[in-house]
């Protein structure tokens, strides 16, 4: 019979955590070869996380140190947004004595997904950004007792999943109010897919600011893009092609706002002389365009750091009182907005 030292999980507990039978756990512990590589990796990951000492190890042998790796899973790694989040998370991980492994949440298909890879590595925890974990993925993480923190979740996270975000409503309200203070009343809004949690919050902030100023926000002034340059270009072009185009646009992504610059230039319109533009994110690119882009700063590095610190507390077994940490946005005025002429 195979056993572990006192205070270790029982075989039944290991089997339940790994989602296998007790006999399968026993086979892995005894080095049997009639276990698939994927199953063996899952069981080994549970054993490592719980510092399980196999039978036959000397009584004086210290338990292996717990895993010190955490996963950062991103929807993509191109661009300044993921780079900023990763930078903040890595700095916080260094302070916490943790190592970060970055992977991409690819479309589901054949072969192991990012949860499988985290299990194989014996990861202590996961931070997810620009992607949405599926119910199955969250169940597998919970079964393996791997805590998960989501940065800027696309929808409301279920119980047992922590999140870090920004004050999207307030950021949109401040950006719209800035344009209203410049004398603009017909203000277009380009945001992300309507189902996204932060897109809905930004729409609500925009509408609240417009309503507070007594300005109308008709449906034709609201456009949905996909947070990339091409969609920003297309949606801003659609706004300026309206019979009564806006004199200002609030574009809820710096990448989309830069695409909007292109659409305005193609139409012979100048920023900000003819149309004022406000973005959202404050990526480095916002300072590189001409004129520099007025934008709402998301503290992306701080978000990455906050997510890691929350994860570290969960790994240590501490209580995290609030399931969501929300960091403040800040309006950064530059040269892309001006008084309405």
N, C-alpha and C positions, 0 to 999 in steps of 0.2 A: 504494500500500500504506500502511496506517495503522500507526504504531508509537508507542512511548512512550520516555521517557528511559531511560538505563541504570539497572539495578537495579530496574526496574519489572517487573511480571508480564508474561509473554508473552500473546499473544492466546489461545493454547490454555489457559493457566492461568486466565485470566479466564473463558473459556467454561466450563471445568470447574467453577469456583467458583460461577458463576451458574446452572449447569445448562442451558446452551444450546450451540448450535453456534458454531464459529469464525466462520462467515459471518454469523451473527446479531450477534455482537459487532462485526464490521466494519461492518455496516449501522448499528448504533447510533452508532458512532464517526464515521461519515460522514454522519449526519443523515438517513438514509433514512426514509421514512414508512411502509414496509411491515413494521413491527414493532409488535406490540401494546403498549399502554400498560403492562401488567403486566410484560411481558418487558423493555421499555426501562427500567422502574424498577429491576428486579433487576440489570441490567447496570450501570446508572448507580451503584447503591449499591456494587457491587464496585469500580468505578473510583474512586469517592470515597474508599472505605476505604483503597485502596492508592495514593492520590495519583497516579493515572495522568495524565500530561500528554499531551494529544492532539497529533497532528501539526499543525504550523503555529503552535504556540505559540512565542513568541520564546525564544531560547536563554537569555536572562537572566531569563525569567519564573519566579519561585519557584513551587514546587509548592504547591497549595492546602493549607491546614492540615487535618490529619486531623479527622474528625468527633469532636465532644466531647459527643455525646448518648448516653445509655443509657436503656433502657426498663425500667419497672417494670410488670409485667403481673399483674393481680390478678383473682381469681375474682369479686370484687365490691368496690365502694368504699363501701358503707354500713357504718356502725358504727365502733367505736373500734379494733378490731384493725387493719384496713388503714390507718387514719389514723395510728396509732402507728408502724407499720412504715415508712410513707411519710415520716413526719417524721424518723425516724432515718436513712433512706437519703438524704434530701435534704441533711441536715446534713453527712453524710460526703461526698456528691457535691460540695457547695460547697467543702469543704476540698481535694478532689482536682481541682478545676477542671473538673468535669463537670456537664452539665445532665441532669435527669431528666424523662422524658415518661411519664405514667401512662396505661395503657389497660386495658380489661377483656377477659378471655378469654371471649368469648361462645361459645355452643354452635355447633359447626360447621354450616355451611350454605352457601348461595350467597354469593359475594362474598369479598373478601380477609379473611384472619384476622390475628391480631396479629403473626404472623411476616411476612406480606406487608407490613404497615405498618412493622415494624421495618426491613425491607429497603429500603422506599421512602425512609425517613428516613436511611438510611445509618447506622443505630445501631451503636455500637461494642460493645455487650453488652446482655444481658437478665437481669433478676432476676424470678423468677416466685414468687408467693405465693397461697395459697388456690386453687390450680389445679394441674393435672397436665399438662405438655406431652405430646402424643402422640408416638409414634415418628417419624411423618412430620415433625412440627414440629421435633423434635430433629435429624433428618437434614438438614433444610433449613438450620437454623442452623449445623450443623457444616460443611456444604458451603460456606456463605458465610463461614466462619471467624468466626462471632460466638459468643463464649463465653456460657455460661448458668449461672446460680446459682439454685437453688431454695430457698425458705424453707419450713421445715417440710413436706418432701415427703410426699405421701400414700402413696407406695410407695418401695421402694429405687431410687434414681436409677441409671441405667445408667452404665457407664464413660464418662468425658469430660464428666460433668455434676457440678458441685460443689453442696454443700448447706450450709445453716445451720439449726440447730435448737436445742432445749433438752434438758435432762436429764429427759425425760418419765418414765422409770422412777423416778428418784430423787424427783421431785416428787410422784408418786403414792404412793410409799412413805412419804414424810414426811407427806403429808396424812392417810393412813390411820393411821399411827403416832400422830399427834396425837389422832385420835378414840379410838384404843385407850387412850392415856394418860388420856383423860377417863373411862375406865371402860366405853366402848361395846364391845360384842362382836358385835352384829348390825348390820352396816354395809352399807347399800346402795350400789351404784356405778352411776352413769349416765354413759356415755361415748359416743363417736361411732360411726360405722359400723364394723363389725368388720374391714373390709378395710384401714382406714387405719393406716399405720405407727405414728403417735403414739398412736392409740387402743389398739393392741395393747401398746405399751410401758407405757401407764398401767394397763391391766388387769394386766399382769405385776407392776408395782410394788405395786398393791393386794393382789394375791394373796400376794405374798412377805411383805408386812407382816402380813397376817392369819395366814399360816402361822407366821411367827416368833413371834407372840403366842399361838399355840395356838388361834386362833379359826377358826371355820368360814366358808367363803365359798360357800354353796350357789348353784346356777345361778339360782334365782329372784331372787336379790339383784342380778343383773347385768342392766342394761337398756341398750339402744342408742338414742341420739337422733341428731339432725342438727345439733347445735350452735346451735339457735335457741331462743328463749324458749318457743314453743308446744310443742316436743318435750320440753323440760325439764319443763314443767307436766304433760304427759301421762305421762311416764315416772315422775316422782316420785309422781304420783297412783296409778299402778299399783303402786308399791312400798308405799305406805301402805294400799292396799286388800288387801294380802296377809293371810292368817289370822294370821300372826305378823309384823307389820311391823317394819322396822328402827327403831332409836332414833337413828340418824344416817345421813346420806347424803353421799357424796362425789360431786359433780357436776362432770364434767371440762370445764366451760365456765361462765364467769360468766353468760353470757346464759341458759344452761339452768338455772343455779342460781336466777336471779331468777324464771324460770318455776316452779321448784320452790317458791319462797316462796309464789307464788299458789296452787298446789295445796294446800299445807299450810294456808294461811289459809282456803281454801274448805272444808277438812275440819275447821275449828275447832281446829287445832293451832298452837302457838306456837313460834317460833324464838327462842332455843334451848331454852326450858323443856321442850318436849315432844319436839322433834326437832332435833338439831344438823346444821348444813349447812356443807360446805366446797366452794368453787368452784375454778376453775383459769383463770388469765390475769392477774388483777389489773387489769382494765379500770377506768376511772374510775367506771363504774356500780356497782362493788363497794362503793364508799365512800358511795354515795348512798342505798342501800336501808336499811331499818330492820328489824332491827339491821344495822350494817355487816357485810359478808360476809367471813368468814375465807376466804382463798384462797391458791392457789399462784401466785406471781408469775412470769410469763414476761417476760423482758427484751425486749419487742417492739421498742422503739426501738433497743436495742443490736443486735438481730438484723438490723434493716434496715441499720444502719451496718456491721456485720460482712459482710453480703452485698455491699454496695457496695465495701468495701475489698478483698474477695476478687476481685470482678469487675475492679476497677481493676488489680490485680496481673496478672490473666490478660490484660487488654487490653495491658498493657505488656510482655507476653511473659515474665513471671517464672514460675518454678516454684512451684506451690502444693503443698506436701508432702502434706497430708491432703485427701482429697476432701470431708470433712465438718468443719465447725466447730460445736462444741456448747457452748452457754452454760448457766450454772447457773441452776436455778430456786431460789426462796426461799419458804418458808411465811410468810404474813403473817397472824398471828392478830388477829381483831377480835371482834365481839360475837355471831357466829352459832354459836359452839360453847360448850358448858358440860359440867360433870360430869354423868354419867348419874345420874338420880334413882332 
